[in-house]
Amino acid sequence: MESLKLEEILAASAQITLCPKCGSKEGFWLGFKRDHVYVQCKGCGANFELYQIYNLGGKNNKDRTSQSPRFLRK
């Protein structure tokens, strides 16, 4: 598995403005542990892992959920 580049990590973490768990807008801490990248909510302390999703469907794939970028995993 290829790890995310620093530019990709910073761009993804900048897009996260609202905590999915508590709804806080205080922001997130950015953390690294080996090959994993995490953001931690400054409000509630919930940790979320940043990871990259690859679209495996063809051009005729009509599923819009796979087209929207997702960066969080709890």
Phi, psi and omega in degrees: 000133180278135180277157180288145176279158183301320179297319179293321179295313180294321178294318180292317181291332178289336180283342182272107183244343184231128180291126179291341182272308186250349180080010182291146176249018182291336181113185185224147169272146179253130182225152180234140174213108185055240181266010184251145178240133183233152166240142180237128180295132177286341181277303186252347179085007180292139179259139176226136180269135174271134177210166184255137179250134178253134177279117181263351181283163178279189181292336182273007181289116183265001181286109184285340181293329179282344181273335181280138182291135176234132183235348186257141170215129182270000000 
